[in-house]
């Protein structure tokens, strides 16, 4: 890195994105667990860091397809110098976009910001859509539709099933069980967050290193496996980001949208983890934010639709809708600027 300034810039920007992911996206995994007071914030962050790493490690050994989808989605061309600069610009755009969302306490989708930033940079580099792989991009659309629908439906079904099973039980006697069960659910969410987002950003980290060392796009399409130290670094930086700014997102997701009890938090976590597992099997790069928030909405709908704070939902939906054009445009402009500067 000291011998290659462009590589240093690309890796630094990628690590910046992972840090921002830690304070804007990773808190979703532990939001309900903290908001229902099953775990204190520090313990939940530590647990999230451990299971994020396990999620990256285990799923990468089984199948790195989610990461490969990200690398194949765009083509930065054969000029490795410009490709590395474009990747750095895309990462900078994501950090800028995510930071603005964090300032307003809205849990934006880092997955979609990543896709939008990379796409905007590829378009800027080619001057057209030639650098965008439509067959891989369609997986993003399917991922949005499936993750949103599945999260809501499973959230409703799991919570309804729990309600029916525990109907005749005294609520006070179930609190101890659901306290422990929700910790398990939060750990499952953190694991699947690593499986999804961890793989995506690990892929970009390796992509930055390969591109800076002159590896062609064709060679990168053959696949890769992240090294152990990279997985550990990714997990530690994510945990640091969560510790820095996670409380604001935890409040938005776990407290403001729906007032949750322990059994509801457990239902939301399990539903979201199952949804993410399903999407990971089919190599769909989906947003953990989408899945978690829609599963919470499904849980809230069991009681009544009015239990959902539609104002918070509207703000989130607006941010999601704006992410693709907004972050994509910033990626486009930053690429033009970075190429002019460097």
TORMAR-355606 format. One record per residue: residue in three letters; y, x, z of N, C-alpha, C in turn; residue number from 1. Coordinates in steps of 0.05 Angstrom, whole numbers. Layout:
! residues N
type_n_yy_n_xx_n_zz_ca_yy_ca_xx_ca_zz_c_yy_c_xx_c_zz_seq
ALA_Y_X_Z_Y_X_Z_Y_X_Z_NUM .
...
***
This chain:
! residues 342
type_n_yy_n_xx_n_zz_ca_yy_ca_xx_ca_zz_c_yy_c_xx_c_zz_seq
UNK_-24_16_0_0_0_0_25_17_0_1 .
UNK_24_40_14_48_57_15_53_71_-12_2 .
UNK_31_74_-28_34_87_-54_41_67_-76_3 .
UNK_38_41_-70_43_20_-90_62_-1_-78_4 .
UNK_88_2_-82_107_-17_-70_102_-46_-78_5 .
UNK_94_-51_-103_89_-78_-112_65_-91_-97_6 .
UNK_45_-75_-92_22_-85_-76_31_-91_-48_7 .
UNK_48_-74_-37_58_-78_-10_73_-105_-9_8 .
UNK_90_-110_-29_106_-135_-30_87_-159_-32_9 .
UNK_68_-157_-50_50_-180_-55_33_-187_-30_10 .
UNK_22_-166_-17_6_-170_7_24_-181_30_11 .
UNK_48_-169_33_66_-178_54_74_-207_50_12 .
UNK_80_-216_26_86_-244_20_62_-262_26_13 .
UNK_38_-253_19_14_-269_24_9_-272_54_14 .
UNK_13_-251_69_10_-252_98_31_-271_110_15 .
UNK_55_-271_98_76_-289_107_68_-318_103_16 .
UNK_54_-324_81_45_-351_75_23_-359_96_17 .
UNK_5_-340_102_-15_-346_122_-3_-352_149_18 .
UNK_18_-337_156_32_-341_181_45_-369_182_19 .
UNK_58_-377_160_70_-403_158_49_-425_158_20 .
UNK_26_-420_146_4_-439_147_-4_-444_176_21 .
UNK_-3_-422_192_-11_-424_220_8_-443_236_22 .
UNK_34_-443_229_51_-460_245_56_-487_232_23 .
UNK_48_-491_207_53_-517_195_28_-533_189_24 .
UNK_5_-519_185_-19_-533_177_-41_-531_198_25 .
UNK_-46_-507_209_-67_-504_229_-64_-521_254_26 .
UNK_-40_-527_263_-37_-545_286_-49_-573_283_27 .
UNK_-52_-581_257_-64_-608_253_-92_-610_265_28 .
UNK_-107_-587_265_-134_-587_274_-136_-593_304_29 .
UNK_-115_-584_319_-116_-587_348_-96_-608_359_30 .
UNK_-82_-621_340_-60_-639_348_-69_-661_367_31 .
UNK_-90_-675_359_-100_-698_375_-111_-689_402_32 .
UNK_-125_-665_401_-137_-655_426_-116_-648_446_33 .
UNK_-93_-637_437_-71_-630_456_-56_-655_464_34 .
UNK_-51_-673_445_-35_-697_452_-49_-716_471_35 .
UNK_-76_-716_472_-90_-733_491_-97_-717_517_36 .
UNK_-86_-693_519_-88_-676_543_-117_-668_549_37 .
UNK_-133_-665_528_-160_-655_532_-160_-625_536_38 .
UNK_-140_-611_524_-138_-583_526_-108_-575_527_39 .
UNK_-102_-554_543_-74_-544_542_-69_-529_516_40 .
UNK_-44_-526_509_-37_-515_482_-48_-487_478_41 .
UNK_-46_-469_497_-55_-442_493_-85_-440_489_42 .
UNK_-100_-455_504_-129_-456_501_-137_-467_474_43 .
UNK_-122_-488_465_-128_-501_439_-122_-481_416_44 .
UNK_-101_-466_419_-93_-447_398_-115_-425_396_45 .
UNK_-124_-415_419_-145_-395_419_-171_-406_406_46 .
UNK_-178_-430_413_-201_-443_402_-198_-445_372_47 .
UNK_-175_-454_363_-169_-457_334_-172_-431_319_48 .
UNK_-163_-409_332_-164_-383_319_-194_-374_315_49 .
UNK_-210_-378_336_-238_-371_334_-253_-387_313_50 .
UNK_-248_-413_313_-263_-430_294_-251_-429_266_51 .
UNK_-226_-422_263_-215_-417_236_-230_-393_224_52 .
UNK_-233_-372_240_-248_-348_230_-276_-355_223_53 .
UNK_-290_-370_241_-318_-377_235_-320_-394_210_54 .
UNK_-300_-412_206_-299_-428_182_-297_-412_156_55 .
UNK_-279_-392_157_-276_-374_134_-302_-358_130_56 .
UNK_-312_-346_152_-335_-328_150_-360_-343_140_57 .
UNK_-367_-365_153_-392_-379_146_-391_-391_118_58 .
UNK_-370_-405_112_-369_-418_85_-366_-398_63_59 .
UNK_-353_-375_68_-351_-355_47_-378_-343_41_60 .
UNK_-395_-339_62_-422_-329_58_-438_-349_42_61 .
UNK_-435_-375_48_-450_-395_34_-440_-400_6_62 .
UNK_-414_-403_3_-402_-408_-24_-372_-405_-23_63 .
UNK_-361_-385_-39_-332_-381_-40_-319_-397_-62_64 .
UNK_-331_-420_-70_-322_-436_-93_-293_-446_-90_65 .
UNK_-285_-454_-65_-258_-464_-62_-238_-442_-68_66 .
UNK_-243_-418_-59_-225_-395_-64_-225_-389_-94_67 .
UNK_-248_-391_-107_-250_-385_-136_-234_-405_-152_68 .
UNK_-234_-431_-143_-219_-451_-157_-189_-444_-158_69 .
UNK_-179_-434_-136_-151_-426_-134_-145_-403_-154_70 .
UNK_-162_-383_-155_-157_-360_-172_-159_-367_-201_71 .
UNK_-176_-387_-208_-179_-394_-236_-159_-415_-245_72 .
UNK_-143_-426_-226_-125_-448_-233_-102_-438_-251_73 .
UNK_-94_-414_-247_-72_-403_-264_-80_-376_-274_74 .
UNK_-66_-367_-296_-70_-341_-308_-43_-327_-310_75 .
UNK_-41_-304_-296_-16_-290_-296_-13_-269_-318_76 .
UNK_-32_-270_-337_-30_-253_-360_-42_-225_-356_77 .
UNK_-37_-207_-376_-49_-181_-375_-30_-159_-365_78 .
UNK_-5_-165_-363_15_-146_-352_13_-147_-322_79 .
UNK_-1_-127_-310_-7_-128_-282_18_-125_-265_80 .
UNK_38_-111_-275_63_-108_-260_77_-135_-257_81 .
UNK_80_-149_-279_93_-175_-279_76_-196_-264_82 .
UNK_49_-193_-266_32_-212_-252_34_-209_-222_83 .
UNK_36_-185_-212_39_-180_-184_66_-190_-174_84 .
UNK_87_-186_-190_113_-196_-182_113_-226_-181_85 .
UNK_100_-239_-201_99_-268_-202_84_-279_-178_86 .
UNK_62_-266_-170_47_-275_-147_64_-273_-122_87 .
UNK_79_-251_-119_97_-247_-96_118_-269_-95_88 .
UNK_129_-276_-119_149_-297_-120_138_-324_-112_89 .
UNK_113_-329_-120_100_-354_-113_96_-356_-83_90 .
UNK_88_-334_-71_84_-334_-42_110_-338_-27_91 .
UNK_131_-325_-37_158_-329_-25_167_-358_-27_92 .
UNK_162_-371_-49_169_-399_-53_155_-417_-33_93 .
UNK_129_-411_-28_114_-426_-9_125_-423_20_94 .
UNK_131_-398_27_143_-394_54_169_-409_57_95 .
UNK_186_-408_37_212_-422_38_208_-452_40_96 .
UNK_190_-463_24_185_-492_24_174_-501_51_97 .
UNK_154_-487_61_140_-494_86_159_-491_109_98 .
UNK_176_-471_109_195_-468_131_215_-491_133_99 .
UNK_224_-500_110_242_-523_109_229_-548_120_100 .
UNK_203_-552_113_188_-575_124_184_-573_154_101 .
UNK_179_-548_163_175_-544_192_201_-549_208_102 .
UNK_223_-542_197_249_-547_210_252_-577_217_103 .
UNK_243_-594_198_245_-623_202_220_-635_216_104 .
UNK_201_-618_224_178_-627_239_159_-644_223_105 .
UNK_158_-640_197_141_-656_179_117_-638_171_106 .
UNK_92_-647_176_69_-631_169_63_-631_139_107 .
UNK_76_-613_125_73_-611_96_45_-599_90_108 .
UNK_37_-602_65_11_-592_56_14_-564_45_109 .
UNK_3_-544_60_4_-516_50_-13_-513_26_110 .
UNK_-35_-528_24_-53_-526_1_-39_-534_-24_111 .
UNK_-24_-556_-23_-10_-565_-47_14_-548_-53_112 .
UNK_27_-537_-32_49_-518_-36_39_-493_-50_113 .
UNK_15_-484_-42_3_-460_-55_-2_-465_-84_114 .
UNK_-14_-488_-90_-21_-495_-118_5_-498_-134_115 .
UNK_25_-512_-123_50_-516_-137_65_-490_-142_116 .
UNK_66_-472_-121_79_-447_-124_67_-429_-145_117 .
UNK_40_-427_-145_26_-411_-165_30_-422_-193_118 .
UNK_29_-449_-195_33_-461_-222_61_-456_-232_119 .
UNK_81_-460_-215_109_-455_-224_113_-427_-233_120 .
UNK_101_-408_-218_104_-379_-226_90_-373_-252_121 .
UNK_66_-385_-256_51_-380_-281_67_-391_-305_122 .
UNK_79_-415_-302_95_-426_-323_119_-409_-329_123 .
UNK_132_-398_-308_155_-381_-312_147_-355_-327_124 .
UNK_124_-345_-321_114_-320_-333_108_-323_-362_125 .
UNK_95_-346_-369_87_-351_-397_108_-365_-413_126 .
UNK_127_-378_-399_147_-394_-413_136_-420_-424_127 .
UNK_112_-427_-415_98_-452_-424_76_-459_-405_128 .
UNK_60_-479_-412_37_-487_-396_12_-471_-402_129 .
UNK_14_-450_-419_-9_-435_-427_-23_-421_-403_130 .
UNK_-8_-416_-382_-20_-402_-359_-33_-421_-339_131 .
UNK_-34_-447_-345_-45_-466_-326_-72_-476_-337_132 .
UNK_-93_-474_-320_-120_-482_-328_-124_-512_-320_133 .
UNK_-122_-529_-340_-123_-558_-335_-150_-567_-323_134 .
UNK_-172_-554_-330_-198_-563_-320_-201_-557_-290_135 .
UNK_-187_-536_-280_-187_-531_-251_-166_-548_-237_136 .
UNK_-144_-553_-251_-122_-568_-239_-130_-597_-233_137 .
UNK_-148_-608_-250_-157_-636_-246_-171_-639_-219_138 .
UNK_-183_-617_-209_-196_-618_-183_-177_-624_-161_139 .
UNK_-152_-615_-164_-131_-621_-145_-125_-651_-143_140 .
UNK_-123_-663_-167_-118_-692_-168_-141_-708_-155_141 .
UNK_-166_-700_-162_-189_-713_-150_-189_-709_-120_142 .
UNK_-182_-685_-112_-181_-678_-83_-162_-696_-68_143 .
UNK_-138_-700_-79_-118_-718_-66_-129_-746_-63_144 .
UNK_-140_-757_-84_-149_-785_-84_-173_-788_-64_145 .
UNK_-192_-769_-66_-216_-771_-49_-209_-766_-20_146 .
UNK_-194_-745_-14_-188_-738_14_-172_-760_28_147 .
UNK_-152_-771_14_-136_-792_27_-153_-817_32_148 .
UNK_-169_-825_13_-185_-849_16_-207_-845_37_149 .
UNK_-221_-822_35_-243_-817_53_-233_-813_81_150 .
UNK_-211_-800_85_-200_-796_112_-194_-823_126_151 .
UNK_-181_-841_112_-174_-867_123_-199_-883_129_152 .
UNK_-217_-885_109_-240_-902_112_-259_-892_135_153 .
UNK_-264_-866_135_-281_-855_156_-268_-857_184_154 .
UNK_-241_-853_185_-227_-856_210_-231_-884_221_155 .
UNK_-229_-904_204_-233_-932_212_-262_-937_220_156 .
UNK_-281_-927_204_-309_-932_209_-319_-919_235_157 .
UNK_-312_-894_239_-320_-879_263_-308_-892_288_158 .
UNK_-283_-898_287_-270_-910_311_-281_-938_316_159 .
UNK_-287_-953_295_-298_-980_299_-326_-978_311_160 .
UNK_-341_-959_302_-368_-955_312_-367_-947_342_161 .
UNK_-349_-929_349_-346_-921_377_-338_-944_394_162 .
UNK_-320_-961_384_-310_-984_399_-333_-1004_404_163 .
UNK_-350_-1009_384_-372_-1027_387_-393_-1016_406_164 .
UNK_-399_-990_404_-420_-978_421_-411_-979_451_165 .
UNK_-386_-974_455_-375_-972_483_-362_-998_493_166 .
UNK_-367_-1020_478_-354_-1045_484_-358_-1055_513_167 .
UNK_-382_-1052_523_-389_-1062_550_-386_-1041_572_168 .
UNK_-378_-1017_564_-376_-995_584_-349_-996_597_169 .
UNK_-348_-987_622_-323_-985_636_-308_-960_625_170 .
UNK_-283_-965_616_-268_-944_602_-265_-919_619_171 .
UNK_-260_-922_645_-256_-899_662_-280_-880_662_172 .
UNK_-304_-892_661_-329_-876_662_-334_-861_636_173 .
UNK_-321_-869_614_-325_-855_588_-305_-833_584_174 .
UNK_-285_-830_601_-264_-810_596_-275_-782_596_175 .
UNK_-293_-775_615_-304_-748_616_-319_-741_591_176 .
UNK_-335_-760_582_-350_-755_557_-332_-750_533_177 .
UNK_-312_-768_530_-295_-766_506_-276_-742_508_178 .
UNK_-270_-732_533_-255_-708_536_-270_-684_523_179 .
UNK_-296_-682_531_-312_-661_519_-317_-665_490_180 .
UNK_-322_-690_482_-328_-696_454_-304_-690_436_181 .
UNK_-280_-695_446_-257_-689_430_-252_-659_426_182 .
UNK_-259_-644_446_-258_-614_443_-277_-605_421_183 .
UNK_-301_-617_421_-320_-611_399_-309_-620_372_184 .
UNK_-296_-643_372_-284_-653_347_-262_-634_337_185 .
UNK_-245_-625_356_-223_-607_348_-234_-580_338_186 .
UNK_-255_-571_351_-267_-546_342_-279_-549_313_187 .
UNK_-290_-573_308_-301_-578_281_-278_-579_261_188 .
UNK_-255_-591_268_-232_-592_251_-222_-563_245_189 .
UNK_-220_-547_266_-211_-519_262_-230_-504_244_190 .
UNK_-256_-508_247_-276_-495_230_-272_-503_201_191 .
UNK_-268_-529_196_-265_-538_169_-238_-531_157_192 .
UNK_-218_-527_175_-192_-517_165_-195_-489_155_193 .
UNK_-211_-472_169_-217_-446_159_-232_-446_133_194 .
UNK_-251_-465_132_-268_-468_108_-251_-475_83_195 .
UNK_-231_-491_87_-213_-499_65_-189_-481_62_196 .
UNK_-170_-482_80_-146_-466_77_-151_-437_80_197 .
UNK_-168_-429_99_-174_-401_102_-185_-389_77_198 .
UNK_-203_-402_63_-214_-392_38_-192_-390_17_199 .
UNK_-175_-410_15_-154_-409_-6_-136_-385_-2_200 .
UNK_-127_-380_22_-108_-359_26_-122_-331_27_201 .
UNK_-147_-331_35_-162_-306_33_-165_-299_3_202 .
UNK_-169_-319_-13_-171_-314_-42_-146_-302_-53_203 .
UNK_-123_-313_-44_-97_-302_-54_-92_-274_-44_204 .
UNK_-101_-268_-19_-97_-241_-8_-113_-221_-25_205 .
UNK_-137_-228_-32_-153_-210_-49_-142_-208_-77_206 .
UNK_-132_-231_-87_-120_-232_-113_-96_-213_-115_207 .
UNK_-80_-213_-94_-57_-195_-93_-66_-165_-95_208 .
UNK_-86_-159_-79_-95_-131_-79_-107_-123_-106_209 .
UNK_-123_-140_-118_-136_-134_-144_-115_-132_-166_210 .
UNK_-96_-150_-167_-76_-150_-188_-58_-125_-186_211 .
UNK_-51_-118_-161_-34_-94_-157_-48_-68_-165_212 .
UNK_-75_-69_-166_-91_-46_-174_-101_-47_-203_213 .
UNK_-89_-66_-218_-95_-66_-247_-120_-80_-255_214 .
UNK_-131_-97_-238_-155_-113_-246_-147_-136_-263_215 .
UNK_-161_-140_-285_-153_-161_-304_-161_-189_-294_216 .
UNK_-148_-209_-306_-155_-237_-299_-184_-244_-306_217 .
UNK_-194_-232_-328_-222_-237_-335_-241_-227_-314_218 .
UNK_-235_-203_-303_-252_-192_-283_-251_-208_-257_219 .
UNK_-227_-218_-250_-224_-234_-226_-239_-260_-228_220 .
UNK_-243_-270_-252_-257_-296_-256_-286_-294_-249_221 .
UNK_-297_-270_-246_-325_-266_-239_-332_-272_-210_222 .
UNK_-312_-276_-194_-317_-283_-166_-312_-259_-147_223 .
UNK_-312_-264_-121_-307_-243_-102_-317_-252_-74_224 .
UNK_-319_-233_-56_-325_-240_-28_-306_-225_-10_225 .
UNK_-291_-239_7_-272_-225_25_-288_-208_45_226 .
UNK_-275_-186_54_-287_-169_74_-281_-179_102_227 .
UNK_-297_-170_121_-295_-180_148_-268_-176_160_228 .
UNK_-256_-152_156_-230_-146_168_-209_-165_157_229 .
UNK_-211_-173_132_-192_-192_121_-194_-219_134_230 .
UNK_-219_-228_139_-223_-253_152_-211_-253_181_231 .
UNK_-215_-231_195_-204_-229_222_-173_-229_221_232 .
UNK_-162_-214_202_-133_-212_199_-121_-240_193_233 .
UNK_-134_-254_175_-125_-281_168_-125_-300_193_234 .
UNK_-146_-299_208_-149_-316_232_-128_-309_253_235 .
UNK_-123_-283_258_-104_-275_278_-76_-283_270_236 .
UNK_-69_-279_244_-42_-286_235_-38_-317_236_237 .
UNK_-58_-332_229_-57_-361_231_-52_-369_260_238 .
UNK_-66_-357_279_-63_-363_307_-35_-356_317_239 .
UNK_-25_-334_307_3_-326_315_23_-347_305_240 .
UNK_19_-356_281_37_-377_270_35_-403_286_241 .
UNK_11_-411_294_8_-435_310_22_-432_337_242 .
UNK_20_-408_349_33_-404_375_63_-404_372_243 .
UNK_73_-395_349_102_-394_345_114_-422_342_244 .
UNK_103_-438_324_116_-464_318_98_-488_317_245 .
UNK_74_-486_328_55_-508_326_62_-533_341_246 .
UNK_78_-531_363_83_-554_380_97_-576_365_247 .
UNK_116_-570_347_130_-590_333_112_-607_315_248 .
UNK_93_-593_301_74_-607_284_55_-623_301_249 .
UNK_46_-612_323_28_-627_341_41_-653_350_250 .
UNK_66_-652_356_81_-676_364_82_-697_342_251 .
UNK_87_-688_317_89_-706_295_63_-720_288_252 .
UNK_42_-703_288_15_-714_280_2_-728_303_253 .
UNK_1_-715_327_-15_-726_349_-1_-746_367_254 .
UNK_26_-748_365_40_-765_384_58_-786_370_255 .
UNK_72_-778_349_92_-796_338_80_-817_319_256 .
UNK_59_-809_304_48_-828_284_32_-851_296_257 .
UNK_14_-845_314_-2_-865_328_-6_-855_357_258 .
UNK_-2_-873_376_-8_-866_404_-38_-867_408_259 .
UNK_-50_-844_413_-80_-842_414_-91_-840_442_260 .
UNK_-114_-852_446_-130_-848_470_-152_-827_463_261 .
UNK_-167_-818_483_-186_-797_478_-207_-805_458_262 .
UNK_-218_-829_460_-239_-837_441_-227_-840_413_263 .
UNK_-202_-846_410_-189_-848_384_-185_-820_372_264 .
UNK_-176_-801_389_-173_-774_380_-199_-762_371_265 .
UNK_-221_-768_386_-247_-758_378_-255_-770_351_266 .
UNK_-251_-796_347_-258_-809_322_-243_-797_298_267 .
UNK_-217_-792_302_-200_-780_281_-210_-752_273_268 .
UNK_-216_-736_293_-225_-709_288_-252_-708_273_269 .
UNK_-271_-724_283_-297_-724_270_-295_-735_241_270 .
UNK_-280_-756_237_-276_-767_210_-264_-747_191_271 .
UNK_-243_-733_201_-230_-713_184_-248_-689_178_272 .
UNK_-263_-680_198_-282_-658_194_-303_-665_173_273 .
UNK_-314_-689_174_-334_-698_155_-322_-699_127_274 .
UNK_-298_-709_125_-284_-711_99_-280_-684_87_275 .
UNK_-271_-665_103_-266_-638_93_-292_-624_85_276 .
UNK_-314_-629_100_-340_-618_93_-349_-629_66_277 .
UNK_-346_-654_62_-354_-667_36_-338_-654_13_278 .
UNK_-312_-651_16_-296_-640_-5_-302_-611_-10_279 .
UNK_-309_-596_11_-316_-568_8_-341_-564_-8_280 .
UNK_-361_-582_-3_-386_-581_-17_-382_-582_-48_281 .
UNK_-363_-599_-56_-357_-603_-84_-334_-586_-94_282 .
UNK_-327_-565_-79_-307_-545_-87_-280_-557_-93_283 .
UNK_-273_-578_-79_-247_-591_-83_-227_-579_-63_284 .
UNK_-205_-566_-73_-185_-555_-56_-167_-577_-45_285 .
UNK_-171_-586_-21_-157_-609_-10_-139_-601_13_286 .
UNK_-122_-619_21_-103_-613_43_-114_-623_69_287 .
UNK_-117_-605_89_-126_-613_115_-105_-631_128_288 .
UNK_-80_-628_121_-59_-646_131_-64_-675_122_289 .
UNK_-69_-678_96_-75_-704_84_-98_-717_99_290 .
UNK_-120_-702_102_-144_-713_113_-140_-721_142_291 .
UNK_-127_-704_158_-123_-709_186_-105_-733_191_292 .
UNK_-82_-734_176_-63_-756_180_-75_-783_171_293 .
UNK_-89_-783_149_-101_-809_140_-123_-818_159_294 .
UNK_-138_-799_170_-159_-807_189_-147_-819_214_295 .
UNK_-124_-808_223_-110_-819_246_-99_-847_239_296 .
UNK_-90_-851_215_-81_-877_206_-104_-897_207_297 .
UNK_-128_-888_197_-151_-906_198_-159_-913_226_298 .
UNK_-157_-894_244_-163_-900_272_-143_-920_284_299 .
UNK_-118_-916_277_-97_-935_287_-101_-963_276_300 .
UNK_-111_-965_251_-115_-991_238_-137_-1007_251_301 .
UNK_-155_-995_266_-176_-1009_280_-165_-1029_300_302 .
UNK_-144_-1020_314_-131_-1037_334_-113_-1058_320_303 .
UNK_-95_-1047_304_-77_-1064_288_-60_-1046_270_304 .
UNK_-53_-1055_247_-37_-1039_228_-10_-1032_240_305 .
UNK_1_-1050_257_27_-1045_269_27_-1021_289_306 .
UNK_2_-1012_296_1_-989_315_9_-963_301_307 .
UNK_9_-963_274_17_-940_259_47_-939_256_308 .
UNK_59_-917_262_88_-913_259_93_-908_229_309 .
UNK_100_-929_215_104_-926_186_127_-908_178_310 .
UNK_146_-905_196_169_-888_191_160_-859_188_311 .
UNK_142_-850_206_131_-823_204_114_-820_179_312 .
UNK_98_-840_174_80_-840_150_97_-837_125_313 .
UNK_119_-852_124_136_-851_100_148_-824_96_314 .
UNK_157_-811_118_168_-784_116_147_-764_105_315 .
UNK_122_-767_115_101_-749_107_95_-754_77_316 .
UNK_93_-779_69_86_-785_41_108_-775_22_317 .
UNK_133_-777_30_155_-767_14_153_-737_11_318 .
UNK_146_-723_32_144_-694_31_121_-686_13_319 .
UNK_98_-700_15_75_-694_-3_82_-699_-32_320 .
UNK_96_-721_-38_104_-727_-66_123_-705_-77_321 .
UNK_141_-696_-60_160_-676_-68_149_-648_-70_322 .
UNK_126_-643_-57_116_-615_-56_110_-603_-83_323 .
UNK_97_-618_-100_90_-607_-126_114_-600_-143_324 .
UNK_133_-619_-149_156_-611_-164_175_-592_-149_325 .
UNK_178_-597_-123_197_-581_-107_188_-552_-105_326 .
UNK_164_-547_-94_154_-520_-91_148_-507_-118_327 .
UNK_140_-523_-137_135_-512_-164_161_-502_-177_328 .
UNK_183_-517_-173_209_-508_-184_218_-483_-170_329 .
UNK_215_-482_-143_223_-458_-129_206_-434_-138_330 .
UNK_180_-438_-142_163_-416_-152_172_-407_-180_331 .
UNK_180_-425_-197_190_-419_-224_215_-402_-222_332 .
UNK_234_-411_-206_260_-397_-203_257_-370_-190_333 .
UNK_240_-369_-169_236_-343_-155_223_-323_-173_334 .
UNK_205_-332_-190_191_-314_-209_212_-301_-228_335 .
UNK_229_-318_-239_250_-308_-257_268_-288_-242_336 .
UNK_275_-295_-218_292_-277_-202_278_-251_-195_337 .
UNK_253_-253_-186_239_-228_-178_235_-210_-201_338 .
UNK_229_-221_-225_225_-204_-249_251_-190_-256_339 .
UNK_273_-205_-253_299_-193_-259_306_-171_-240_340 .
UNK_298_-174_-214_305_-154_-193_287_-130_-195_341 .
UNK_260_-135_-198_241_-113_-196_233_-103_-223_342 .
***
